[in-house]
Amino acid sequence: MSTPTTTPRTDEATTRTPRGARPWMVVGDDRTESAAGVWGWVAAQPWPGWRVTAVTARPTEDGAPGDRAAPHAWQPVPLRELAGTDVEHVLAEADPRTVLDGYRDADLLVIGPRGPGLLKRLHLGSTAEWLVSGHRPLAPVVIARSTEPVRSVLVCADGSPDALDAVRTFAGLPLAREAEVTVLGVDAPEGGTRAAVVEAAHELRAAGVGQVRTLLVGAVPMTVTFDVRPTILGMIEKAEPDLVVVGTRGLSGLRRAVMGSTASAVVHHARCSVLVGRAGDRGRSADPVSEVR
């Protein structure tokens, strides 16, 4: 994969959510048919009191001047509309991955599973893969694959800080109030999974989530080592939820380094929408150029 040039961060007025302000959702909008599906998912959910920004980022083969690379207001045709909510539209002529990476103070990013064709011509990886790689996502992100209301949810719990952040992010969404939620834990050799499932269920019930049940399952046997991914993916296939909630990393950094991220596997293989909580080390400085390969 080629290395994108550094994109100027969105100005402070666009990226900062003042303390006590309305929750803020940023929607990646490449103005394609895929993006229309993303807006279908957004429109199918309730967002009372939220403010919404539609971000269109278009990479150019020869780069763009700073004033065009930085997100700025524009008036596309047609405008995106949500009932009862004003939508702000911004445009950036830059790599969509680094543009969306700049919205680290958003309460939720919503994107599609695939990027526009120009990303492929420039040999760039998908925005979805980028936003759940490395020390990301910097803000919670939903990869939307449906235009239906979220009714059934599978929450993956392992006791890690990232998984708990994902649980709390989901619990804060208006759609959680009417959802039927299953908290899934995969019984790990090091133990602690049962307590993690109980804690996640408690967080959800305390936040007023509709219906919550718990499920602890054994892992699919592995001949060499322990890996929760086949079990989680198998449960997703069996349960067919509308949304899967997962932390970007589990408890074992070594296991992740050897086998890859469970979140990345779910994003890649699940046929439903996926919510990935923010990375626990989001506050540390990350160079978007050096981390892309």
N, C-alpha and C positions, 0 to 999 in steps of 0.2 A: 504494500500500500504506500502511496506517495505521502509526503508530509505536507500538510496545509500550511499556508502562510499564517502568521499571527493576525487575528482579527481584532480590531479595536473593540473594547468592551462597550456595551450599550451605555448611554449616558445615565448619570445618577438618577435623573427624574424618571427614567423608564424602568430601571432595574430595582430600585429600592422601594420596599413596602414599608411605609411609616408604621411605627409601633401603634397598634390599636386600629389600623386601617382594615378595610374589608379583605377577606381572603382573595388571593390572586391566582388566576389560572392563565398559563401561557400555552397557546396551541400552535404547534408547528404546521404551517400551511404553505405547501409548495404549489398550490392552485391547480393540482392535478385531480384526477378521478379518485385516487387514493386519499387525498386530503378531504374530498367531499365525504368519504366514508368516516374519516376522523370527526368531522363536524356532525355527522349523523350520530356518532356515539355521544358526543358532547350534548347535542340537542335532546337526546333521549333521557338524560339524567337531570335531576333537579339541582339548580345552583342559586338558591335564594341568597341575596346579599353579596355574591361574588362579583369581582370585576374580571374582565376577560381581555387578553391581548392576543391578536392573531399575528404571528411572526412569519413573514415570507422571506426566505433566504435563498438566493440564487447564486451559486458559484459561477465565476467567469473563468475562461481559459487563460486570460491574460491579466487577471487581477482587476481590482477596481480602486479608484482614488479613495482616500480615507473618508470623505464625506458620503460616498456611496456604499462603502463597506460597512460603516457603522449603521445600526438600525435607526431609521428615521420614518416619520409619519408619511403615509401615502393613502390614496383613495382608489383601491382596486375596483374592477367591475366584473362580477357583481360584488357588493359588500357582503361579508358574513353577518348573519343576524341570529340572535338568540332571543326568545320571548322574554321580555322583562329585563333584559340586560344589554347595556351598550357595549359594543365591541370596538376596541382600539385596534387599528391596523398599522403595522410597521413593516418596512422593507429593508433588507440588507443584501448587497451584492457581494456575498462572501460564502465560505464553506458553512452549510447549515449546522454542522456539528459544533463548531466553535462559536457560532452565533447563539445557538440555544444553550450552550455551556455557560454563556454570560448571564443567563437568567437564574442564577443560583439562589436568589431570594424569593423566587416564586413559590407559592404553596403547592403548586402542581403543574407539571409539564405534561401535555398530551400530544402524542405524535403517532404516525402510522408505522407499520412494520417495514415499509420500504421507502427509499428515497427516489427522487426524480432520475430520469435516464442520464442526465449530465453527470451525476455522481459516478456512474459506472464508466462513462467515457473518460473521466478524469482519473479513473482507477482509485476511487475513494471508497472506503467501507461504508456500510449503511449507518444512518443517523442513530437508529435503535441500538445497533451493536456498539457504537461509540459511546453512547450515553450510559451504558451499563458496564463499561470496561475500565480498567485501571482503578483510579480512586474515585469512581463515579457511580451513580449520578450525584451531582451536586445539589439537585433539588429532586423531590419525588417525581417519578415519571410513569405515565400510563402509556403503554403501547396498545392502541385501540384496534380491535379486529372485528367489531360488531357495530351495528346501528340500533341495537335493542337495549331497553332498560336493564340495568344490572339487578338481578333478583337473587341469584345463587353465587356464593363467594367461597373460595377455598383459600384459607390463610395458612401459610407455612410458618411454623414456630420451632425454633431450636434453642432459644434462650440467648442468642447473640444480641448485642446492642443494635445492630443493623436490622435484624428481624423485628425487634420490638419497636424501632422507629417506623418500620413499614406498617405495623399493626396500628400504631397511634395515628399515622397519616390517614390510613383507611377509615379509622373510627371518626376522624374529623370531617369526612366527606358527607354531604347531605344524603347521598344515595345509600349510605350505610344504615340509615334508620329503618328502611323497609326490607333490607336484605336478609336472606337466610344464610348464615355463616357457619362453615365447618372449619374448626381449627385443627390442622393436621400436624402431627409430630411423628418423626421416624425414629424408632427406638435405637439409639446409638450406643456403641460399646462403652463409651465414657460416662453414660448415664446423664441424668438431668433433663431429659426430654420431657418426661411427664410433668415436671414442675414448670417447664417452659410453656407447655400447652395450657396448664392451669392459669399461669400468669397472663398469657395472651387473652384467654377467654374472660378473665376478670377485667382486663383493660377494656375490652369491647363492651361488656355488659355495663360497666361503670359509665361508659360514654353514651349509653342509650341505644346501642345497636339492637336491631329487631330481634332475631332469633339466633342463638349461639349454641352450637354443640361441639363436642371435642371428639377427636379420633386419634388414637395412638396405634401405629402399625409397625410391623417388623420390616426390616430392610430386605430387599431382594438379595439373596446370597451372592457374595463375590468370592472368587477363588483366591485373590491376592490381597485385597484391601477392602476398606469400607467406603461405600459411595452411596449417598442418599438420592442421587439424581434419578436412577431408574425407577425407584419407588415413587418419588414425587411425580414424575412424568406419567407413570402408570396410573396413579390415583387421579390425575387430571383427566386422562383419557377415559377412565371409568366414570367419574363423577360428572363430567361435562359442565363445569361451572361457567358462569358468565364472566367471572373475573378471578384471577389468581393473584394473591398478595404475597410477596417474597422480599426478604432482605437481600441487599447486594452481596453480602458475604456471611458465611457461617462462623462458628466459633474457632475453627482451625484454619489459620492462614496457610499452614503447610499443606493441608489437604487440598485447599483451593489452588495453591501453586502447582500441585502435581496433577490434579484432575480437572481444573477449570471451575468456573463459578456456576453454582446451581442457578443463580438468577439468569446468567447468560444462556444456560441450557433451556430454561423455561421460556425465555423470550424467543429463542430460536425455534423450539419445537411445539409449544402450546398453540392450539388453534383458537383459543379464546383470548380476550384482553388480559393484560398483565400489568399490575402495579408493582413497581420496584421502589423501595424506600431509599432515601438518600444515604450515601456512604458516611460512615461514622467519622472519617478524617477529612470531611469536606472543608474544614476551616484552614487546613494547611495549604501552603502555596503550591499550585500545580501549573507546570508549563505546558500549554496545549500543543506546542510544537514538539518538544522532546518526548512526550508520551505517546504520540501517534507513530505507528509503524506500518 
